Amino acid sequence: MELRPVPCYNRPMSIEGAHWREITATVPAEDEARASAFLIEQGAGGVWVESNGSQVHLHVFFPLQEGGRVDAVRKGLRRLVSK
């Protein structure tokens, strides 16, 4: 199976008083369900899916205090979509 790049962007939400960090990951559409389940298992407070043909953008929200989890999530997603 071909390893596909998985961009993952880490930024705080701009809503005043929000205590969540949004992470956006782009994965192949066929991996949407597996990737979403993985993100929820990792402690995401929610996943918003934006479809874009053969790819989907997953907007994921983690508590700010979980900010160090981003690298682990990125590595996990790369392993997941390379299967």
C-alpha positions in Angstrom: 0.0 0.0 0.0 1.2 3.5 -0.8 2.0 5.9 2.0 0.0 9.0 1.5 1.0 12.3 3.1 -1.3 13.4 6.0 -1.1 17.1 6.6 -2.0 17.9 10.2 -2.3 21.5 11.4 -2.4 22.5 15.0 -3.9 25.8 16.1 -5.9 27.1 19.0 -9.5 28.0 18.2 -10.0 31.7 18.0 -13.3 31.8 19.9 -12.8 33.8 23.1 -13.0 31.6 26.2 -12.6 28.4 24.1 -10.5 25.7 25.8 -10.1 23.6 22.7 -7.4 23.2 20.1 -8.5 22.5 16.5 -6.3 20.0 14.5 -7.1 19.6 10.8 -6.0 16.5 9.0 -6.5 15.5 5.4 -6.9 11.8 4.6 -8.2 9.7 1.7 -12.0 9.5 1.7 -11.8 5.7 2.1 -10.0 6.1 5.4 -12.5 8.6 6.9 -14.2 6.2 9.3 -11.0 4.6 10.5 -9.3 8.0 11.0 -12.3 9.5 12.8 -12.6 6.5 15.1 -8.8 6.7 15.9 -9.1 10.4 16.7 -12.1 9.8 19.1 -10.1 7.0 20.7 -7.2 9.5 21.2 -9.5 11.8 23.2 -10.9 14.2 20.6 -13.9 16.1 21.8 -15.4 16.0 18.3 -14.7 15.5 14.6 -16.2 17.6 11.8 -15.8 16.1 8.4 -15.5 18.2 5.2 -15.6 16.1 2.0 -13.5 17.1 -0.9 -13.9 14.4 -3.5 -11.2 11.7 -3.0 -10.0 13.3 0.2 -11.7 14.5 3.4 -10.6 17.2 5.8 -11.1 16.1 9.4 -11.4 19.0 11.8 -10.7 17.6 15.3 -10.9 19.3 18.7 -8.7 18.4 21.6 -8.7 20.1 25.0 -5.9 22.7 25.2 -4.1 20.9 28.0 -3.8 17.9 25.6 -1.7 20.0 23.1 1.3 17.7 23.4 -0.8 14.9 21.9 -0.5 16.4 18.4 2.7 14.6 17.4 1.3 11.2 18.5 -1.9 11.9 16.6 0.0 12.8 13.5 2.1 9.7 13.7 -0.9 7.5 14.4 -2.8 8.9 11.4 0.2 8.3 9.1 0.3 4.7 10.2 -3.4 4.3 9.9 -3.7 5.5 6.3 -0.6 3.6 5.1 -2.4 0.3 5.7 
